[in-house]
Amino acid sequence: MALKYLENGEGETNYPMHTRYTDLSQRLIDAILTTPGETDPTLRRIIEEQSAQWSSSSPQQAEQVPPELVTYVKKVALYAYKTTDEDIESLRRAGYDDDAIFEITLSAALGAGMTRLERGLAALKGGTDASQKD
């Protein structure tokens, strides 16, 4: 299941969950993906989308993560508990500082986590689409 983005008319994206936590979730998503930082918001969105795709086993193609980030982002998306100091050192050698690595990690974790949340909510509802309102 690919994440579906709904534009709210102001360039912000919304995950299609309708829960008591929707506003808080949206603030988290916006903070990670759209605020100024060490990495470009476009890169963070690409990482988030790719991570979501890997987490969902979706055949839908996301824009490609830069080659030097693929291994790390995939590891965070699928096996976060396996990340090591060497993974971080590899990103530093590729030119990313600690703040950029933090933003990359958050973006990958967001994509994977929101995908899993969507799938879990859908399972609880007995269906495949968690975007339906209660």
NUSEBA-882191 format. One record per residue: residue in three letters; x negated, y negated, z of N, C-alpha, C in turn. Coordinates in steps of 0.2 Angstrom, whole numbers, padded with zeros to 4 digits, always signed. Each point is the difference from the previous one (the first is absolute). Last residue first. Layout:
N
ALAXYZXYZXYZ...
This chain:
134
ASP+0071-0036+0053+0003+0004+0004+0008-0002+0000LYS-0016-0003-0022+0002-0004+0007+0004+0005+0004GLN-0019+0007-0019+0007+0000+0001+0002-0004+0007SER-0022+0008-0009+0002-0007-0001+0008-0002+0001ALA-0014+0021+0001+0001-0003+0006+0002-0007-0001ASP+0001+0024-0014+0000-0008-0001+0001-0003+0007THR+0002+0024-0004-0007-0002-0003-0001-0007+0000GLY+0016+0015+0018-0001-0002-0007-0007-0001-0002GLY+0010+0003+0022+0002+0006-0004+0000-0001-0007LYS-0007-0015+0019+0007-0001-0003+0002+0006-0004LEU-0021+0001+0010+0005-0001+0005+0007-0001-0002ALA-0018+0000-0016+0001+0007+0003+0005+0000+0005ALA-0007-0021-0008+0004+0004-0005+0002+0007+0002LEU-0015-0013+0013+0007-0003+0000+0005+0004-0004GLY-0023+0005-0002+0003+0003+0006+0007-0003+0001ARG-0012-0008-0018+0001+0008-0001+0003+0002+0006GLU-0007-0022+0001+0005+0001-0005+0002+0007+0000LEU-0019-0004+0012+0006-0002+0003+0006+0000-0004ARG-0021+0005-0010+0002+0005+0005+0007-0002+0004THR-0010-0016-0014+0003+0006-0004+0002+0005+0004MET-0010-0018+0010+0006-0001-0002+0003+0005-0004GLY-0022+0003+0007+0005+0000+0005+0007-0002-0002ALA-0018-0001-0016+0001+0007+0003+0005+0000+0005GLY-0006-0021-0008+0003+0004-0005+0002+0007+0002LEU-0012-0013+0016+0006-0003-0001+0004+0004-0006ALA-0023+0004+0004+0004+0003+0005+0008-0002+0000ALA-0016-0010-0015+0000+0007-0001+0005+0004+0005SER-0005-0023+0003+0004+0001-0006+0001+0007-0001LEU-0015-0005+0018+0007-0002+0001+0005+0001-0006THR-0023+0003-0003+0002+0005+0004+0008-0001+0002ILE-0012-0017-0012+0001+0006-0004+0003+0006+0004GLU-0006-0019+0012+0006-0002-0004+0001+0006-0005PHE-0019+0002+0014+0006+0000+0004+0006-0001-0004ILE-0020-0003-0011+0001+0007+0001+0006+0001+0005ALA-0007-0022-0004+0002+0003-0006+0002+0007+0001ASP-0011-0011+0017+0007-0002+0000+0003+0003-0007ASP-0023+0005+0004+0005+0003+0005+0007-0002+0000ASP-0014-0002-0023-0002-0001+0007+0005+0003+0005TYR-0009+0007-0026+0006-0002+0004-0003-0002+0007GLY-0013+0009-0019+0001-0007+0001+0005-0003+0004ALA-0010+0023-0005+0004-0002-0006+0001-0008+0001ARG-0009+0011+0018-0005+0001-0005+0003-0003-0007ARG+0015+0002+0018-0005-0005+0002-0005+0000-0006LEU+0014+0018+0000+0004-0006-0002-0005-0006+0001SER-0008+0020+0008+0001+0000-0008+0003-0006-0002GLU-0001+0003+0023-0006-0002-0003+0000+0000-0007ILE+0019+0009+0010-0001-0007+0001-0006-0003-0002ASP+0003+0023+0000+0005-0003-0005-0001-0008+0000GLU-0012+0013+0016-0003+0000-0007+0004-0003-0005ASP+0008+0003+0022-0005-0006+0000-0003+0000-0007THR+0023+0014+0000-0006+0000+0004-0004-0007-0001THR+0026+0014-0004-0005-0006-0002-0006+0000+0005LYS+0020+0016+0001-0006+0002-0003-0005-0006-0002TYR+0023-0002+0008-0004+0002+0005-0007+0003-0002ALA+0017-0007-0016-0003-0006+0004-0005+0002+0006TYR+0011+0010-0022-0003+0004+0005-0004-0006+0005LEU+0014-0006-0020+0002+0007+0001-0003+0004+0007ALA-0003-0024-0007+0007+0002-0001+0002+0007+0001VAL-0023-0008+0003+0005-0004+0005+0007+0003-0001LYS-0016+0007-0016-0001+0004+0007+0005-0004+0005LYS+0000-0009-0021+0003+0006-0001-0001+0004+0007VAL-0011-0020-0002+0007-0001+0000+0004+0006+0000TYR-0024+0001-0003+0002-0002+0007+0008-0001+0000THR-0009+0006-0021-0002+0005+0005+0003-0002+0007VAL+0001-0016-0017+0004+0005-0001+0000+0006+0005LEU-0013-0022-0004+0005+0001+0006+0004+0006-0001GLU-0016-0007-0017-0004+0001+0007+0004+0000+0006PRO+0010-0003-0023-0004+0006+0001-0003+0001+0007PRO+0022-0016-0002-0007+0000-0003-0004+0007+0002VAL+0026+0002-0003-0004-0003+0005-0007+0000-0003GLN+0022+0000-0015-0005+0004+0002-0004-0005+0005GLU+0027+0000-0005-0006-0003-0003-0006+0003+0004ALA+0020+0016-0001-0001-0006+0003-0006-0003-0003GLN+0018+0020-0008-0006-0003+0000+0000-0007+0003GLN+0016+0023+0003+0000-0007-0002-0007-0003+0001PRO+0007+0022+0007-0004+0000-0006+0000-0007-0003SER+0000+0008+0027+0004-0003-0006-0004+0000-0006SER-0004+0006+0024-0001+0005-0005+0004-0002-0006SER-0003-0012+0021+0007+0003-0002-0001+0005-0005SER-0019-0012+0009+0004+0003+0006+0006+0003-0002TRP-0013-0011-0016-0003+0006+0002+0003+0003+0006GLN+0009-0020-0008+0000+0005-0005-0003+0006+0002ALA-0002-0018+0014+0007+0002+0000+0001+0006-0005SER-0021-0012+0000+0001+0004+0006+0007+0003+0000GLN-0004-0015-0017-0003+0006-0001+0000+0005+0006GLU+0009-0022+0003+0004+0004-0005-0003+0007-0002GLU-0012-0015+0014+0006+0002+0004+0004+0005-0005ILE-0019-0011-0009-0002+0005+0005+0006+0003+0003ILE+0004-0018-0014-0002+0005-0004-0002+0006+0005ARG+0005-0020+0010+0006+0003-0002-0002+0006-0005ARG-0018-0013+0008+0003+0004+0006+0007+0003-0002LEU-0012-0013-0016-0004+0006+0002+0004+0004+0005THR+0008-0021-0005+0002+0005-0005-0004+0006+0001PRO-0004-0018+0015+0007+0003+0001+0001+0005-0006ASP-0025-0005+0006+0005-0003-0004+0007+0004+0002THR-0020-0001+0018+0002+0003-0006+0005-0003-0003GLU-0007-0009+0020-0006+0002-0003+0001+0003-0007GLY+0020-0014+0008-0004+0004+0004-0007+0001-0004PRO+0028-0011+0001-0007-0001-0002-0004+0005+0004THR+0025+0008-0003-0004-0006+0003-0007+0000-0003THR+0016+0017-0006+0001-0006-0004-0004-0006+0004LEU+0002+0025+0007-0001+0000-0008+0000-0007-0003ILE+0002+0005+0025-0005+0004-0003-0001-0001-0008ALA+0018-0011+0012-0007-0002+0003-0006+0004-0003ASP+0022+0005-0007-0002-0006-0003-0006-0002+0003ILE+0009+0019+0009-0001+0001-0007-0003-0006-0003LEU+0009-0001+0022-0007+0003+0000-0002+0001-0008ARG+0021-0010+0004-0005-0004+0002-0007+0003+0000GLN+0019+0013-0005-0002-0004-0005-0005-0005+0001SER+0008+0015+0017-0004+0003-0005-0002-0004-0006LEU+0014-0009+0017-0007+0001+0002-0004+0004-0005ASP+0023-0003-0005-0004-0006+0000-0007+0000+0002THR+0014+0020+0000-0002-0003-0006-0004-0006+0000TYR+0009+0015+0018-0006-0002-0001-0002-0003-0006ARG+0021+0010+0006-0001-0005+0004-0007-0003+0000THR+0008+0011-0022+0000+0003+0007+0000-0007+0004HIS-0001+0009-0026+0004-0005+0004+0001+0003+0007MET-0018+0001-0023+0003+0003+0006+0004-0005+0003PRO-0014+0000-0021+0007+0000+0000+0002+0004+0006TYR-0021-0018-0004+0001+0008+0000+0008+0001+0001ASN-0011-0023-0010+0004+0003+0006+0000+0008-0002THR-0015-0025-0008+0003+0007-0001+0003+0003+0006GLU-0005-0027-0010-0001+0005+0005+0003+0007-0002GLY+0002-0021-0013-0006+0004-0001-0002+0005+0006GLU+0021-0013-0002-0006-0004+0002-0006+0003-0001GLY+0020+0011-0005+0001-0007-0003-0005-0005+0002ASN+0002+0024+0007+0005-0004+0003+0001-0007-0003GLU-0008+0026-0009-0002-0007+0001+0005-0004+0003LEU-0007+0026+0002+0006-0004-0001-0002-0007+0001TYR-0012+0026-0004+0000-0007+0002+0006-0004-0002LYS-0007+0027+0005+0004-0005-0004-0001-0006+0003LEU-0015+0024+0001+0003-0006+0003+0003-0004-0005ALA-0002+0026-0005-0004-0006+0000+0004-0006+0004MET+0000+0028+0001+0004-0006+0000-0004-0006+0000
